[in-house]
Amino acid sequence: MDFVRLLLVFLHLLGMAILVGMFLLSRRAEPGSPLNVGWLHGAALQLVTGLALQLLAPLTHAHYINAKLGIKLLVLLVIAGLALTYVIRRVPAPKWLTPTLGGLVVLNVGLAVFWT
């Protein structure tokens, strides 16, 4: 069971890396280009693995702070909602979108690291 938990943590961190990579990729994109679908892939990977880790917590004897997880879930849903809105519409991403998504990713990482 420990291997499964470690695999889920690895995939969860990989989802975070995808979101950071999408932020860096979006910063280099030309003005007026649409939002990359990778935002949705990273958010989905984070969501699925985070929920799986929470559901497996009793089996792995892990203890999580529910308030922290709820706030992290809310931030992730905002990231996914903004990304979904602009990926589906296929309109040029506004200038405020990339810094906002990047800030939300940093907020989520900060919550994970500093809220113990």
N, C-alpha and C positions, 0 to 999 in steps of 0.2 A: 504494500500500500504506500510505502514511503517513496518508491520509484514513481508511482502515479502522481503523487503530490508534487514531487520535484519536476516531473515532466510538465505538469500544469503551470507551475511557477515559471519554468523556462518559457513556455508558450505565452504566458501572460506578459513577461518582460519583452518577448519578441513583438507582441502587439504594441507595447509602448514604444519600442524602437521604430516600428513602422510608422506610428503617428509622428514621432520626431523627424523621421526621414521625409514624411509627407510635408511637414512644415518647411524643412530646408528646401525641398523640391519646389514647393509653392512660392518660396521667396525668390527663386531663380526664374520662375515662369514669366513669360511676357505679359504685360498689362492687357487685360481683356480676355485672357485664356480661361477656359472652364476649370472647375475644381477637379482634382484628380480623384478617381474612384478608390484609390488606396486609403483615403481617409476612412471610408466605410469598412474596408477590410481590416484595418488596424483596430477600429472601434469594435467591430464584431468579434474579433479574436479576443480582445480584452474583456468584452462582456461575457462571452461563453466561458472562457477560462476562469474569470473571476467568480461567476456563479457556480461553476463546478468546484472550485476550491472551497467556497462557502458551504456547498452541500456535502462535501466530503469531510468537513471539519470534525464532526463527531467521530468519524472512523479513524482519522489521523491524530486525534487528540490535540488539534490546533485550536487556539482561542483567538477570536477576532473581536474587534470593537464594532458593534453593530451600527452605532451612529456614524463612525468613520466610513464604513462600507456603504451606508446609505447616501452620504454626501458624495463619495467617490462615484457611486452609481448615477446620481443626479448630474454630476459634472460630465460623465461619459455620455449620458443620454442627450445632454445639450450639444456636445461635440457631434454625436451621431445625427441628431436632428438638423443641425446647421449643415453638415456635410450632405445629408440626404436631400435636403431642400435644394441645394445648389448643384448637386450631381444629377438629380432627376430633371431639373429644369433646363440643364445644359446652357445656362446663361453665363456671361462673363462674371467671374467672382468679384464682388466689390472689394475695394482696397482695405476695408476694415476686417474682412473675413479671415485672412491668413494670420494677422497678429492676434486676433481674438481666439482662433482655434489653437494657435501656439501657446497663448497664455493659459488657456484651459488645460492643455496637456501638462504644462509646467505646474499648474495648480494641483492637478491630480497626482503627479509624481511627488510634489511637496507634501501633500496629505499622506501619501503612502509612507514616505520616509520619516517625516518629523512628528506625526501623530502616533504616539505609542501607547 
